[in-house]
Amino acid sequence: MVVNNNIEVTKVSGVIVIKDKASGLEIRVDKTHFLYPIVDSYYHGMASSAIGSSRRVDSFTAMRADSRLASIFDSAEGETPTEATAQPVKSATEYLTEAISKTINFFKEFEFEPNFRFINTLSFKAQKSNNEATSYINNYFSLIDNTYKAEIASKCKSQEFKEILKLFHDYAKPSNHINQRFAVYYGSAGTGKTTLAMKESDNRCIVCNASMLPSDLMEDFVFSNGQPTFQKSNLWNCMENGLPIVFDEINLLPFDSLRFLQGILDGKKKFDYKGHKVTIADGFKIIGTMNLSIGGMIFGLPEPLIDRCADIQKFSLTAEQLLGAVI
């Protein structure tokens, strides 16, 4: 082992040989007497009297601090133990690249490819806690009714997944939260999801149904003097004024309307609608509420729409909450 081109350390007949390359002087210490303070004292004395190089003292101190010297006792005779040599320190970017690569491999067996939004949101969740990140994953695949949702939930309990989250937690410092305009609260009727959403939106709400087209979401018509008159809808006003709004039973909307919502939730500031310039102000947000299972059937949402979720919460009632129904 060579440290900073100043010191050479080998093991000969069970004895550590520490040799100063410049002067050729060396000290020998066996394992029985291998105590850091003693070796440190020997070496510092040799360095100050015979070598006079503070750099070599610093090299030895660094080698002692990270246990490289101690590991020599476990190496083969006459061998320079390369495994004891200090490894290059990885950068945060390298650790994050490793985390993302492991995430891609983690989901490969489920035929899912993590995209930019998914990784960004997952990293934010991992900053908060493992539970937040795990809930995000489980809810994500439940809402899109993924075939492998149960297997994914099981794999999220593994040590492999915990190690991935630790890398994100320790090294990810995302400054730009891409998803900010969409949240989904889902659960059975009476669990409080809509109550919370209405409170957060100051009671602004659109009750969705299967016949609502994009024009129904954007336009209101009133009759004035017997003539239909176009007015901006509640959704339109919320976009322009940067306000949250609830879409109750959002998963009942037809595909065209869901695709339209996907377009306004992707971060754009303006878009054209039938010749009108619509501005989307900061603070605008759609809170979708839904019952995922209706009549035994699953009514999920398209994956590109769930990709835009900043928050997904599942609501359910505990036994303590249900106790009020029987007393």
C-alpha positions in Angstrom: 0.0 0.0 0.0 1.3 3.4 -0.9 -0.1 6.5 0.7 0.4 9.9 -1.0 3.6 8.6 -2.6 5.4 9.0 0.8 4.7 5.8 2.7 4.8 2.2 1.8 3.2 -0.4 4.0 3.5 -4.1 3.7 3.0 -7.2 5.9 6.0 -9.5 6.4 5.8 -12.6 8.6 2.9 -11.2 10.5 4.5 -7.9 11.1 3.5 -4.5 9.6 6.4 -2.7 8.0 5.9 1.0 7.6 8.6 2.4 5.3 9.4 6.0 4.5 10.2 6.0 0.8 12.2 9.1 0.8 14.7 8.2 3.6 14.3 4.4 3.5 13.7 4.4 7.3 11.1 1.9 8.5 9.3 0.8 11.7 7.9 -2.7 12.4 4.9 -3.4 14.6 3.3 -6.8 15.2 -0.4 -7.4 15.8 0.1 -7.9 19.6 1.5 -4.5 20.1 -0.5 -2.8 17.4 -2.0 0.1 19.2 -2.7 3.3 17.3 -1.2 5.6 20.0 2.1 3.6 20.1 2.5 3.4 16.3 1.5 7.0 16.0 4.2 8.0 18.6 6.9 5.8 16.9 6.1 7.3 13.5 5.8 10.9 14.6 9.2 10.5 16.3 10.8 9.0 13.3 9.3 11.6 11.0 10.4 14.5 13.2 13.9 13.4 14.0 14.9 11.5 10.8 12.6 12.8 8.1 11.3 16.1 9.2 8.3 16.0 6.9 4.9 17.0 8.2 3.4 15.8 5.0 4.4 12.2 5.8 2.9 12.6 9.3 -0.3 13.8 7.8 -0.3 10.8 5.4 0.1 8.4 8.3 -2.6 10.1 10.3 -5.0 9.9 7.4 -4.2 6.2 6.9 -4.7 5.5 10.6 -8.1 7.3 10.7 -9.8 5.3 8.0 -8.5 1.9 9.3 -6.3 1.1 6.3 -3.4 0.2 8.5 -5.3 -2.3 10.6 -6.6 -4.1 7.6 -3.1 -5.1 6.5 -3.0 -7.7 9.2 -5.7 -9.6 7.3 -3.8 -9.6 4.0 -1.5 -12.3 2.6 2.2 -12.2 3.4 4.2 -9.8 1.2 1.0 -8.6 -0.4 0.0 -5.1 -0.8 -3.7 -5.2 0.2 -5.4 -3.3 -2.5 -8.8 -3.8 -0.8 -7.5 -1.6 2.0 -6.7 1.3 -0.3 -9.1 4.2 0.1 -11.7 4.2 -2.6 -12.6 7.3 -4.6 -15.6 9.1 -3.0 -18.6 9.2 -5.2 -20.3 12.5 -6.0 -24.0 13.1 -5.2 -24.7 12.9 -8.9 -23.1 9.4 -9.1 -25.2 8.2 -6.2 -28.4 9.6 -7.7 -27.5 8.0 -11.0 -27.2 4.7 -9.1 -30.5 5.3 -7.4 -32.3 5.9 -10.7 -30.7 2.9 -12.4 -31.8 0.7 -9.5 -35.3 2.2 -9.7 -35.5 1.3 -13.4 -34.4 -2.2 -12.7 -36.7 -2.5 -9.7 -39.8 -2.0 -12.0 -38.5 -3.8 -15.1 -40.1 -7.1 -14.2 -43.5 -5.3 -14.1 -43.1 -3.8 -17.6 -43.1 -0.3 -16.2 -40.6 2.4 -17.2 -40.2 5.3 -14.7 -40.4 8.7 -16.4 -39.2 12.2 -15.5 -42.3 13.1 -13.5 -42.4 9.8 -11.6 -38.8 10.1 -10.5 -39.2 13.8 -9.6 -42.2 13.1 -7.4 -40.7 10.0 -5.9 -37.6 11.9 -4.9 -39.7 14.6 -3.1 -41.7 11.8 -1.2 -38.4 10.1 -0.2 -37.2 13.4 1.3 -40.2 13.2 3.7 -40.1 9.6 4.7 -40.1 6.0 3.5 -43.8 5.7 4.3 -44.6 8.7 2.0 -42.6 7.3 -0.8 -44.1 3.8 -0.4 -47.6 5.1 -0.3 -47.0 7.1 -3.4 -45.9 4.0 -5.3 -48.8 1.8 -4.0 -51.4 4.5 -4.7 -50.0 5.3 -8.1 -50.4 1.7 -9.3 -53.7 1.2 -7.7 -55.2 4.3 -9.4 -54.1 3.1 -12.9 -55.3 -0.4 -12.0 -52.0 -1.9 -12.9 -52.0 -5.7 -13.4 -49.0 -6.0 -11.0 -50.1 -3.7 -8.3 -50.2 -6.4 -5.6 -46.7 -7.7 -6.6 -45.3 -4.1 -6.6 -46.8 -3.5 -3.2 -45.1 -6.6 -1.9 -41.7 -5.8 -3.5 -41.9 -2.3 -1.9 -41.4 -4.0 1.5 -38.0 -5.4 0.4 -34.5 -4.3 1.5 -33.8 -3.4 -2.1 -36.5 -0.8 -2.2 -35.4 0.7 1.2 -31.8 1.0 -0.2 -33.2 2.9 -3.2 -35.2 5.3 -1.0 -32.1 5.9 1.2 -30.1 7.0 -1.8 -32.9 9.4 -2.9 -33.2 10.7 0.7 -29.5 11.2 1.2 -28.5 12.7 -2.2 -31.6 14.0 -4.0 -32.1 17.7 -3.5 -34.8 18.5 -6.1 -35.5 22.2 -6.3 -38.3 22.1 -8.9 -41.4 20.2 -8.0 -42.8 19.5 -11.5 -46.2 18.3 -10.4 -48.1 21.0 -8.6 -51.6 21.2 -10.1 -53.2 17.9 -9.4 -54.1 15.8 -6.4 -56.3 12.7 -6.0 -58.2 11.7 -2.9 -59.8 8.3 -3.2 -61.7 5.8 -1.0 -65.1 4.5 -0.2 -68.1 6.7 0.3 -68.2 8.5 3.7 -64.5 8.4 4.4 -64.1 12.2 4.4 -62.2 12.6 1.1 -64.6 15.1 -0.4 -65.1 16.9 2.8 -61.4 17.6 3.0 -61.1 18.5 -0.6 -64.0 21.0 -0.4 -62.4 22.6 2.6 -59.1 23.0 0.7 -60.9 24.5 -2.3 -63.3 26.9 -0.4 -66.2 24.8 -1.7 -65.5 25.3 -5.4 -66.6 22.1 -7.1 -67.6 20.4 -10.3 -69.6 17.2 -10.0 -68.5 15.0 -12.8 -70.4 12.5 -14.9 -69.9 10.3 -18.0 -71.5 12.7 -20.4 -69.3 15.8 -19.6 -67.2 16.9 -22.6 -64.3 19.4 -22.5 -66.8 22.2 -23.6 -68.9 21.4 -20.5 -65.9 21.9 -18.3 -64.9 25.2 -19.9 -68.2 26.9 -20.8 -71.4 27.9 -19.0 -74.4 29.1 -20.9 -77.1 31.4 -19.6 -80.1 32.7 -21.5 -80.4 36.5 -21.8 -83.4 37.9 -23.7 -84.2 34.4 -24.9 -80.7 34.0 -26.4 -77.9 31.6 -25.1 -74.9 33.6 -23.9 -71.4 32.1 -23.3 -69.8 32.6 -19.9 -66.5 31.4 -18.5 -67.0 28.3 -16.4 -65.9 27.8 -12.8 -62.9 25.9 -14.0 -61.9 28.7 -16.3 -62.2 31.3 -13.6 -60.1 29.1 -11.2 -57.3 28.8 -13.8 -57.1 32.5 -14.4 -57.3 33.4 -10.7 -54.9 30.7 -9.5 -57.5 28.9 -7.3 -58.0 25.2 -6.4 -61.2 23.4 -7.5 -62.6 20.0 -6.7 -63.6 17.5 -9.4 -65.9 15.2 -7.5 -66.0 11.6 -9.0 -63.3 12.6 -11.5 -62.9 9.0 -12.7 -66.5 9.1 -14.2 -65.4 11.7 -16.9 -65.1 10.4 -20.4 -61.7 9.8 -22.0 -61.8 13.1 -24.1 -62.3 15.2 -20.9 -59.6 13.3 -19.0 -57.2 14.0 -21.9 -58.2 17.7 -21.8 -57.4 17.8 -18.1 -54.1 16.1 -18.8 -53.2 19.0 -21.1 -53.9 21.8 -18.6 -52.1 20.0 -15.7 -48.7 19.7 -17.4 -47.3 23.1 -16.3 -48.2 25.3 -19.3 -49.0 28.9 -18.5 -51.3 29.6 -21.5 -53.4 27.7 -24.0 -55.9 28.5 -26.8 -59.5 27.5 -26.4 -61.9 28.2 -29.3 -60.0 31.4 -30.1 -59.7 32.5 -26.5 -56.4 32.9 -24.7 -56.6 31.1 -21.4 -54.0 32.0 -18.7 -53.2 29.5 -16.0 -52.0 31.4 -12.9 -49.9 30.0 -10.1 -52.0 28.4 -7.4 -54.4 26.7 -9.7 -55.0 23.1 -8.7 -57.5 20.3 -9.4 -58.3 18.0 -6.5 -59.9 14.9 -7.9 -62.1 12.8 -5.5 -63.2 9.4 -6.5 -64.3 5.9 -5.4 -62.0 3.6 -7.2 -64.4 0.6 -7.0 -68.0 1.0 -8.1 -70.3 -2.0 -8.1 -67.3 -4.3 -7.9 -65.7 -2.8 -10.9 -62.5 -0.7 -10.9 -62.7 2.7 -12.5 -59.1 3.9 -12.6 -57.5 6.9 -14.3 -55.1 7.0 -17.3 -51.5 6.7 -16.4 -50.5 10.1 -18.0 -52.9 11.8 -15.7 -51.7 10.1 -12.6 -48.2 11.0 -13.7 -49.2 14.6 -13.0 -50.2 14.0 -9.4 -48.3 15.9 -6.7 -50.3 14.1 -4.0 -52.3 10.9 -3.9 -54.2 10.0 -0.7 -56.2 6.9 0.1 -59.0 7.4 2.6 -60.5 4.7 4.8 -62.3 4.5 8.1 -60.8 2.9 11.2 -62.7 0.8 13.8 -62.5 3.7 16.2 -64.1 6.1 13.6 -66.9 3.6 12.9 -67.6 3.2 16.6 -69.8 6.2 16.4 -72.3 4.4 14.2 -73.2 1.9 16.9 -73.1 3.9 20.2 
